[in-house]
């Protein structure tokens, strides 16, 4: 029998860290845009949310763990896993005198998905916010528009999906992974009535 409590697995820690990094950096982008007198994009970010999103909560991102393919056993106590995460993006936009809402929503969706890709693939975020370097590499495999607008409505809600892969070492020994101190912004996961939401505590 095992004598120690099994700790949170690294594929779980990576999922949670993706949300922290995106929350901190997207908020930072809002601040940077304001400094240039530009309009930033404030995004609500959730973890494994199943409750339907209301249009008032958009734009929003939901981070979902999909699966892990253990490609090889690197040592007697470690395995290398290809961890897949689905980053769901939801936006909407109202029509105005100059543009239709569906066009504006489509442009906004592409913008947010591009920002997510740029953040996660930036070399500074290779290890997310971990000090322990158990992540070997990562890639964004696909960016997909998942819900084209096919009916006329006032909300113009559309969605997209990024498929992110993190190749990391999973340790079968009962050791505690070190969650990082690399972020300048403190981000915590709060249990709201609509699911777990990332919120910035302080910067």
N, C-alpha and C positions, 0 to 999 in steps of 0.2 A: 504493500500500500504506500501511496505517496505521503510524505510527511509535511509537505508545504502546500499552501493554497495556490492553485493555478492562477497566475496573473493574467491580466488583459493581454490578448495576443496582439502581435504587431500589426496585423492587417486591420484590426479594430482601431489601434492607435493612429494609423495612417489616415483612415477615414475621418476621424475626429480632427486631426491636424489639418487636413485639406480645408475644412470649414474655418478653422482659426486663421489660417494664412489668407484665405480669400476675404474674410471679414475685415481683417486688418488692412490689407492692401487696397481693397475697393474703397474703404473709408479714406485711406490716404490719397487715393486718386481724386476723390471729391475735394479734399483740402487743397491739393495741388492745382486743380482746375479753378477753384475759387480765387487762388492767388493770382491767376492769370485772367480773372474776370470772365471765366468760362463756366458753363453749367455742368456740374458733375452728375453722376448717376448713382443715387442712393439705392442699394439693393438689400432686401431682407434675405437672410441665409438660414436655412433650416437643415436639420439632420434627420434622415429617415422619416420624413413627414408623410403621413398617409391621409391626413385631413385635407379635403379640397381647399385650394387657395381661393380667397376672395379677391375680386378685382382691386379692392382698396389696398391689398398687401403687395401688389405688383409694382415694379419688377421684383422677382424673387428667384432664389436658387435653392434647390433641394439636393442634398448629397446622399447617395445611396450606395451601399456596398453590394456588389453583384456576386463575384465569385473569385476563387483563387485556384490557379493551376500550378501545382507544385512540380516544377520542371526537373529538378534533380535534388539529390541529397548530398549536400556539400561536405558534411562530416557526419560522424555518428550521432551528433546531437543537434545539427542544424539542417534545414531544408531551404532551398531557394524557391520563392513563390512569385508568380505573376498575378498580382492583385488587381482586379478590375473594379472600377468605381464609375457610376453613372452620375453625371452632374446635370441635373434637369434645370432648365432655364425657362421662366415664364414671364411674358411681358404683355402689355396692352397699351393702346394709345387712342385718344379720341380724335376725330376729324376736326379740322379747323378751316379757315378761309383759304389757306394756301396749299394744304396737303390732306390727303385721305388718311384716316386712322390706320388702315391696314398697311399702307406703305410705311408710315412712321413706325408702326410696331415692328415690321420686318427689319427695318434699318436698325432700330434699337436692339432687337434680338441679336443680330449679327455683331453689333458693337460689343454687347456684354459677353457673348461667347468668345469673341476675339480677345477681350481683356482677360477672361478666365484662362484661356490658353497661354497668353503672354505671361501672366503671373506664375502659373504652375511650371512653365518651361524656363523661366528665368533661372540662371545658374545660382543666384543667391538663394533660391527656394528649393534647390535640389533635395535637401534633407528636411524640407518643410521647416518646422520649428524645433526639431530634435537636435540635441548635442551629440547623441550617439549615432554613428553613421551606419545604420543597418540598411538604409535604402541604397541600392546600388545604382539604379537609374530609373527614369520614368519617361513616359511619352503620352501624348494625346493621339489616340489612334484615329478617331473620327470626330467630326463636328456635323451634326445632322439637324435639319429642320424637321420636327416631328409632327407638327399640327398646322398645316397650311389652312388659312381661313377660306372656307368654301361657302359660307352663308353670310348674308348681310346682317350685321348687328352693331350695336353702339359701342360694344366693349373692345372689339378687335383683338381678342386674346389669342396669342400664338405661343408656341413653345419650341424649344430646341434641346438637344442633348449632346453633351461631350462625353466620350468614352475615354477615361484616363486609366493608364496602367502604371502601377508602381512595382518594380522588381525589387524584392527585399528578402532578407534572410529571416527566417522564423526559427526561434530557438526553442528546443523542447525541454531544456533545463529550466528549472523554476527560478528565473532571475527577473528582476524588475527593470524594465526599460526606462531610460531617463527621458522624460518629456522636457522639451527644450526651453532655452532661455534666449533664443535667437531673435524673437520678435521684440520690437520696441513697444508694441501695443499689447495691452493685456486683454485677451478675449476669453470669455467664459460661455459655457453652454447653459442656458436657462430653460427650465421646464415650464412652458406656457400652456394655456388651455387648448392651443392648436398644435402642440408638438414642441420638440426641442429646437430652440432658436439661438443662434450665436449673437452675442451682444458685446460691445466694447465696454470695458470697465473703466479704463483710463489709458492715457497715452503718455 
